[in-house]
Amino acid sequence: MSSNPASTPPPPNRTSGDRDATQPQETAEREINPERDHRCESRRGGTVIIEGGTVVTVDDSGTEFGEGHVVVEGDRIVAVGPGSAPAQQGPVRRIDASGCLVTPGLINTHHHLYQWATRGYAADATLFGWLTELYPVWAGIDEEITHAAASAGLARMALSGCTTAADHHYVFPRGGGDVFGAVVAAAERIGVRLHAVRGSMDRGRSHGGLPPDSVVEDLDAALAGTQEAIDRFHDPNPGAQVRVAVGPCSPFSVSTDLMRQAAELARRNGVRLHTHLAETTDEEEQCRAEYGRTPVEYADDLGWLGPDVWLAHTIHLSEEGIARLGETGTGAAHCPTSNGRLGAGIAPVRPLLDAGAPVGLGVDGVASNEAGGLGEEMHQALLTARARYGPEALSVRDALRLATRGGARCLGRDDELGSLEHGKLADIAVWRLGGIDHTGIADPVAALVLGRLPKLERLLRGGSVVVDDGRLMPVSEAELTHELDRASARIRTREVSA
């Protein structure tokens, strides 16, 4: 994963007075008017031009334009370049990005959306203690709670610049209803892309695992449920909004048989594989005690390394483990805030990048990252990498690349997502820079990564507007907040009565 040299001079920020507003032969929309009917913006179609702002493409060459344009037709980008866009025939919607930074939409490679209903629990616990406290609480989730939590979580991510999210759902309480379908429905409601990881656990407490037996499945049920999720929801076609991956939870909650057979099932169906790995020293000690292997060696033995696999956390890796992930093209979902919240450690991001492993960013479940935004993870990733490896470990453009191209590589969609290039999906974030938070920072990428997360002026997913002028378009935040409050109260009541 390449990055621009730190010596590259940053492009200047632009102001609204720096652009020519004259464009012939077009129906133009120049300014964002918060009083107009926003519903018309959510319909995809025709031509959309974003121009006047700094455009950072995150392509292989690190191309940037101090003042540039992006042209969208339907759900695809058809042109990116400097200055104003050429005149277009027919109706055109123009988004004036003066004073803004235009980037690819961000990609979240690891999440647990159902946890939005259980924030703030076990505030001072390590991972195993945190799980021990929360598993009995999660035994109370159902379809309604999961949908409310997932809708709120995806909305928060959209408002932080995220257009694609990978959600790892592995808790299936008896009598909880269609919780996996509830997550998929939430993504359709909010309007972001979803890589829905059908998780599973078959090692409850009675078999030496951490979760209560009430939330685990037996081997056959887990495999059958995974196949059903693929059959119902996976879309292998270009431009897909929903794809499904296979994701047994972790070595300490899943049997060897389930890990191995789940990998075989995934490859029969041509879908990707995802699990937690090497998150804590406790996990490594348990793997060595049970299997005589490190977590990476154990995963390798079971067929869980390869270019169709991405792993969450990957904190406690030996030099040999890092090299093996690079050799096999296995991806890593780096979750710096969650790792810090649980005191799990700092992932070796710089060595993984140097080894050639795909590395993306993850919010992780908000029971261990209560803020829940993806944009902020760029800042956290930069700080933790520099804290461990020094000030040159990660540049601001490296951090942006992790959140875009790196995530696209982890999810197997680098041909469609993660950069602003001709033919790629029109997943685009427009960030408003300025005010007391960013004025005076000459490099807009530094402003985005090092400063307070800017206001999101627009967020497009496949050309459709998801966020406009900082407002979520498909559903009101007030409605989502009311639903989340009800869901959180319901699960607390279930916890008390359990």
N, C-alpha and C positions, 0 to 999 in steps of 0.2 A: 504494500500500500504506500504509494508515493505521497510526498507533500512538497509544497513550495519551499524553497530555501528561505530561511529567516531574513536574508538580506534583500529579498525582493521588495521594492518600494510599494507601499500600500496605495491603492487607488483612492482618490479623494472622495469625500462625501459630496453629494450634490444638494442643491437647494432648489426650490420651485422656480426660481428665476432663471435657471440654467438651461431651459429647454425651449424649443420652438413648438408652439401649440398648433401650428398650421399643418393640416393633413387633408389633401383633396380627396374627393370621390369616396367619402366614408361617412357613416353615421357615427359620431364620436361621443363617448362618455368620458369627460375630462376629469371630473372631481368626484370623490366619494361623498355622496349625500346621505347622511344617516336618516334623513326624514323621508326618503323615498320608499316605495314598496320593495323590501329586500327579497321577496319571494321570486321576483323575476330573475334575480342573479343566480339562483340555485339551479336553473335549467341549463343544461349543457347544450351547446350547439353553436354553429357559426364560428366566427373568428374573434379571438380575444388577444389584445396586444397589451403587454406590460412594458412600460418604457419610462425613462427618465431617472432611474435609480442605478446604483451600483449593482452589477450582475456578477455573481460568483458562481461559475458553472460547476465546479468540482469535477471537471472532466480529467482525462489522463494527463493533460498538459497543464492543468491548473489555470485555465483561461479565465480572466476577469476583465470586466469593462467598467471603467470609472463612471461612465454613463452608457447604458446599453438598453437593449430591448429583448423581449421574448415574445414570439408569436405562437399562438395556440389555435389549432383547428380541431374541433371535436374534443377528443380526450388526449390528443398528442401534441407535442411540441414540433413545430415545423420550421422554426428559424430562431437563431440566437445570434446577436451581433452587437456592434458598437452603435452609439447614437440612437436616433429615432428610427423606427421601423419604416420600411418603404410603404408607399401608399397601397392600400388593399381595395379590391373590388368588392362591392356589396356591403351589407351591414357589418359593422365592427364595433365591439366594445373595447374602449381604451381605458386602461387603468393607469393613472398618473402616479408613478412611483418615485417622484422627485423627493429627495430627502430620505429615501428608503434603501434598504439592502434586500436584494432578491436572491434567494437561495433555493436549492431543492427542498421539498418537504422532508422533514426529519423522519427517521425510521427507528422505531422501538423494537428491539430484538428479544425482550424478555419481560413478561408481566404476569400478574395473577389478578385479574380484574375483580373477581369476587371479593377480594380483600378490602375493597373500598368501604364495605360495611363494617369493618373491624379495625379501623385505625386507632392508634393510641394504646393498644394493649401491650403488656410486657415491655414497657418502655426502656428498661435497663438490663434486659436479658441477652445472653448469647444465643446463637442459633438454636441449639438443641433445647435450651430452656424456653425460648420463645415458642418453638414448635410444640413443646409439651403443654404449654398454657393455651395455645390457640387451636390446636387440633380439635379439642372437645367443643370449642366455640363454633368452628367451621362445620362441625357435624350438624349444626342447626340451619345451614343455608338451604334455600329452596329456589325454585325457578323465579319467583317474584323478587326475592332478595338479590339473586344473582343478576337479574336484568337491570334492576335499579343501580346496583353497584357498578356493573360494567358500563352502563350508559354514562354515569357520572365520571368514571375513570377515563373513558374514551373522550368525553368532552374536555376534561382537563388537559389531556394530551394534545387534542386538536388546538386548544388555546395556547399551547406552548410550542406550536409549529409542527406537530406530528401528523403525517398523513397515512402512515402504515404502522400497525402494531401487531406484534406476536404475543398472543396470550396463551399461557400454559395452564390449562384447567385440569386438575387431577383429583378433585374432591367430589365424590358422587354419593351423598348420603342416601340411605334407603328411604324412599318416600319423598325425595326432594324434587321429583319431576324432571323435566328436560332442562337441566342446568346448562349443558353445553349449547343447546339450541338457543337458550336465553342470551348467551354471550354473542352468538352470531347475529341474533336479532338486534342487539344493542349496536353492533357495528353498522348494520344497515340503517339504523335509526339516526346515528350521528353522522354517518357518511364517510368514514375512514376505511381504508383497506385493513383486512384482518387476516393474519396467519394464525388460525385456530389450532393450537396444539392439544390433541386429545390425550391427556395424561392418564395415568393409572397408578394404583398402589395395590399390592397384594400381600404386603407384610404388615399386618396389624400387631398390636401389642402381644397377642397370644403366640406370635411367631417371631418375636424378637425385634419388631419394628417400633417406631414411635407413635404412629397414628392409632386411634382407637379402632377396634374391629368394625365399628358401625360405618366407617367411611372408606373401607377398602373393599376391593372386589376379589373374587377368585380368578385364577389364571384365564379360564375359558371366558368368563364374563368380561374381563378387561380386553381381551383380544376381540371378542365379538362386538363390544361397544366401540372399539377403535375402528373396526371395519365399517360399522354402521355410520360413524361420523364421516369417514371418507366418502362413502356412497351417497350420503345426504348432502354434504356441503362442499366437497373439494371441487374446485374449478381449475383444471389444468391449462385453460386457454389463455392466450396473451391478454393482458389488461384485466385479469381476474381481480374481483374485489375480495373474494374469500378463497383461501386455500387452507388445507388441513395438513398438519404434520403429526407424527407419532411421538409421544413423549412420556414413557414411564418416568415417574417422578425423580427418583434418586437411588443410589445404591443402598441406602439404609432404610428404604421403604418399599423396595421392589426386589423380587426374587431373581436369581440368575436366569431361571427359565423364562420369566416374563421379559427381562431385558433382551435375551437372545431372540425369542420368538417375535417380539415387537419389531426388532430390526428387520427380521425376515419379512414380516408383514408389510412394513413400510416399503421395502424394496420391490416386493411383488406389485405394489400399487403405484410405484413411481413417485412417492412423496418423501419429504424430508424427515429427519430424526432430530429430536431435541431432548435434553435432560439436564439436571443439575450435576455438576461435577467439580470436585476439588474446592469446595466452598470453605471448609474449615479444617483445622488440624484434627478435630474429633472424627471427622469423616475419614481422613487418611489413616488414623489409628485403627478405626473399625475395619476399613478395607484390608489393612495389613493383617489384622488379627483374624479376620474371617477367611480371606482369600489369598493371603500371602503376597499381595500385590498393592502397588499404589493405585489410586483411583484411575489414573490414565492407563496404566498397564491392564487393569481390570476391564476398562472400557474397550481397549484394543483387543483383548482376548475374545470379547463378545461381539466383535464386529461393529463397535460403536465409534470408530474413527473413520473419517473420509470426507470427501467434498460435499456429501449430502447430509452432513451432520453439523449442528452448531450446539455448543455447550454453554450453560449459564454459569457465570462467576469465574471459574478457572483461576482461583487465587493461589492455591498452594501447589505449584508446579515445580518440578526439578528441571534442570537444564535439559535433561533427556526428554522429559515430558513436553517442554516447550518445543524442542526440535521435532518431536513426533507429531504434534499438532500442525506445525509448519509443513512437514513432509507430506502429510496426508490431506492437507487443505481443509482441516477441521476448523470451523468457526468458533469464536468466543464472544459471548454476550457479556460485556463489562458493565457492572452495576455499581458504580462507585459510592453513591449515597447510601444505598442499602447495605453495602459491605461495611461502610463506616458506622451506620446506625447499630448494626449487630456486632461490631468489633471483630469482624471476620478476617480483615486484612486488606492488603492492596494488591490487586491483580498485576502481573508483570506485563503490562500493555506494550511497553517499548520493546522488550525482547520478543514478544509474540509477533509484533509487526515486523521486526527485523528478520524473524524466522519465516515470514511469508504467510502467516495464518490470517485469515479474515477476522477482523475485530470490529464489532458494532457496540452500540450503547443500549443499555436496558434500564428502565425505571425500576423494575422488580415490583412485587406486590406492595401496595401502600401501607400494609401493616408493618412494613419495615422501611418505608420511604413515604412518610405521610404527605409530603408536598405533591408528589405524583406527576410532575411535569417532566417532559423529556428535554426541553431546551436547556434547563438548568444542569443536566447531566454533562453537557459539554464543559461547563465551567468546573464541575467537580472532577471530571476525568483529567483535565489539565492539571489541576492542583495536586491530585493524588499521584499522578505520574511524576511530576516534578519533585514532590516530597520524597519519593522513593529513589528516583534516578537522576535528579538534578534538573537545572533550568532548561536544558536543551532536550529533555526527554520527550516533550510533546509541544508542538507549536499551536497557535490558535487555529491555523488551517488544518493541522492534523486533527484537532478536536472536532471541527466541523466535518471533516471527512469521515471520522468514526460515526458520526450521527447520520450520515447520508450514504456515501458509497460503501463504507464498511458494513453498515446494516444491510444494504442491498445484497452484498456478497454473502453475508451469513444466511439470508433467506433465499438465496438462489435466484435473485432477480436483478442482477447487475445490468442485464440487457434492457431492462425496462425502467428501473427506478434509480434514484440516488444522485443523478446529475442532470443538469439542464443542457440537453443535446437534442439535435434533430432526431425524431423518431421515438424518443422516450415519452413515457406517460407524463401528462401535464400535472404533476404533483409539485406545487410551487408555494413557497412561503415568501411573503413580502413584509419585512420588518421595518417599522417606523423608528428612525434614529433621530436624536435631537433632545431638546429639553435639558434639564439639569443632569439627567442620568448619562447622556452620551455626548453632548456638545463638547468639542475640544479634542475628542479622540479621532485622529485623522484616518486611521485604518478602520473601516466599518466591520471587518471580521473580528478585530480585537474588541470593538465595542460590543459585538454580539456575544463573544465568548467570555471576555473578562469583566464586562460591566453587568449591570442588572439586566435581566432578560427584557429586550425591548417589547413594546406593544406590537402585536401582530395585526398589521393593517389588512392583509388578505391571506387566506389559505385556500388554495385550489387543490382539489383531488380529482384527477382526470378531467380538468377543465371546469368542474363544478365548484361553486363557492361554498366552503364549509364555515369559514370565519370571514366576517366583513366588518372593518372598522372596530376590531376587537370584540365583536359580538358573534356568538355562535348562531349559525343560521338555521339549522334544521329543527331545533327545539330550544325553548328558553332555559336559561340557567336556573331560574326560579322554580320551574317545574321539576328539573332534575334534582335540585336541592331538596325540595319537598319529598320526592320519592326516596332519596338517599336517607333523609332523616327518619322516615318511616321504616325503611329496611334496617337501619342501624338499631332502632328501638326494638324492632321485632326480634332481632338476633340476640340482643341483650336480655330480653324477656325469656327467650328459649334457654339461654345460658343459666339464668337464675332458677328456672323450673326443672332443668335437667337433673 
